[in-house]
């Protein structure tokens, strides 16, 4: 009988959850079928789920998920829970729960969050975007003043603002699908496999040019009032 894995792969805020078969077949003819009959409760998650089947019997379930949410996303559908319970391992982009408990790892990754070349945040933003940031911080208490943010790079500042906006809208990472599945897997003793790592992602973002990161922050500042609605729309899918 083919073993199965529950894999969670992230792409920024939108991620995919998957149950994968371990059997290896050469050049498999894979078929994909949309699963549309997921049972759901009035206050629970409906989800977008696809089933992929390989000739060897292995299965892959792809589920559209997000990093944050609220208790209204629970309970999961019976289809998803059954797939999880039949899995031998949970494959995630990175084990965020283990990272949160690893102080050494957190300290080692600080180098990807701050400027170590003598420059400051102000020197990496155009005057227009810097002024927008200053105005936003004057109206919103994210826990950091503008002087305190000078040591952090543009991506880190953007993420601090994004987390603040999610919390203001009533969403938290505690209800992110990745976190919920990780907690369940750890409670049940299901094997957890990381497809990537937190450091891998930090290195990837560090390599992006300043202008790309500035565009990200600029868009966030221009559209911050819409963040809650965007997350709600994704949850309602």
Secondary structure in CASP SS format (residue, H / E / C, confidence):
PFRMAT SS
TARGET T0000
AUTHOR 0000-0000-0000
METHOD secondary structure of the structure
MODEL  1
X C 1.00
X C 1.00
X C 1.00
X E 1.00
X E 1.00
X E 1.00
X E 1.00
X E 1.00
X E 1.00
X E 1.00
X E 1.00
X C 1.00
X C 1.00
X E 1.00
X E 1.00
X E 1.00
X E 1.00
X E 1.00
X E 1.00
X E 1.00
X E 1.00
X C 1.00
X C 1.00
X C 1.00
X C 1.00
X C 1.00
X C 1.00
X C 1.00
X C 1.00
X C 1.00
X E 1.00
X E 1.00
X E 1.00
X E 1.00
X E 1.00
X C 1.00
X C 1.00
X C 1.00
X C 1.00
X C 1.00
X C 1.00
X C 1.00
X C 1.00
X C 1.00
X C 1.00
X C 1.00
X C 1.00
X C 1.00
X E 1.00
X E 1.00
X E 1.00
X E 1.00
X E 1.00
X C 1.00
X C 1.00
X C 1.00
X C 1.00
X C 1.00
X E 1.00
X E 1.00
X E 1.00
X E 1.00
X E 1.00
X E 1.00
X E 1.00
X E 1.00
X C 1.00
X C 1.00
X E 1.00
X C 1.00
X H 1.00
X H 1.00
X H 1.00
X C 1.00
X C 1.00
X C 1.00
X C 1.00
X H 1.00
X H 1.00
X H 1.00
X H 1.00
X H 1.00
X H 1.00
X H 1.00
X H 1.00
X C 1.00
X C 1.00
X C 1.00
X E 1.00
X E 1.00
X E 1.00
X E 1.00
X C 1.00
X C 1.00
X C 1.00
X H 1.00
X H 1.00
X H 1.00
X H 1.00
X H 1.00
X H 1.00
X C 1.00
X H 1.00
X H 1.00
X H 1.00
X H 1.00
X H 1.00
X H 1.00
X H 1.00
X H 1.00
X H 1.00
X H 1.00
X C 1.00
X E 1.00
X C 1.00
X C 1.00
X C 1.00
X C 1.00
X C 1.00
X C 1.00
X H 1.00
X H 1.00
X H 1.00
X H 1.00
X C 1.00
X C 1.00
X H 1.00
X H 1.00
X H 1.00
X H 1.00
X H 1.00
X H 1.00
X H 1.00
X H 1.00
X H 1.00
X H 1.00
X H 1.00
X H 1.00
X H 1.00
X C 1.00
X C 1.00
X C 1.00
X C 1.00
X C 1.00
X C 1.00
X H 1.00
X H 1.00
X H 1.00
X H 1.00
X C 1.00
X C 1.00
X E 1.00
X C 1.00
X H 1.00
X H 1.00
X H 1.00
X H 1.00
X H 1.00
X H 1.00
X H 1.00
X H 1.00
X H 1.00
X H 1.00
X H 1.00
X H 1.00
X H 1.00
X H 1.00
X H 1.00
X C 1.00
X C 1.00
X C 1.00
X E 1.00
X H 1.00
X H 1.00
X H 1.00
X C 1.00
X H 1.00
X H 1.00
X H 1.00
X H 1.00
X H 1.00
X H 1.00
X H 1.00
X H 1.00
X H 1.00
X H 1.00
X H 1.00
X H 1.00
X C 1.00
X C 1.00
X E 1.00
X E 1.00
X E 1.00
X E 1.00
X C 1.00
X C 1.00
X C 1.00
X H 1.00
X H 1.00
X H 1.00
X H 1.00
X H 1.00
X H 1.00
X H 1.00
X H 1.00
X H 1.00
X C 1.00
X C 1.00
X C 1.00
X H 1.00
X H 1.00
X H 1.00
X H 1.00
X H 1.00
X H 1.00
X H 1.00
X H 1.00
X H 1.00
X H 1.00
X H 1.00
X H 1.00
X H 1.00
X C 1.00
X H 1.00
X H 1.00
X H 1.00
X H 1.00
X H 1.00
X H 1.00
X H 1.00
X H 1.00
X H 1.00
X H 1.00
X H 1.00
X H 1.00
X H 1.00
X C 1.00
END
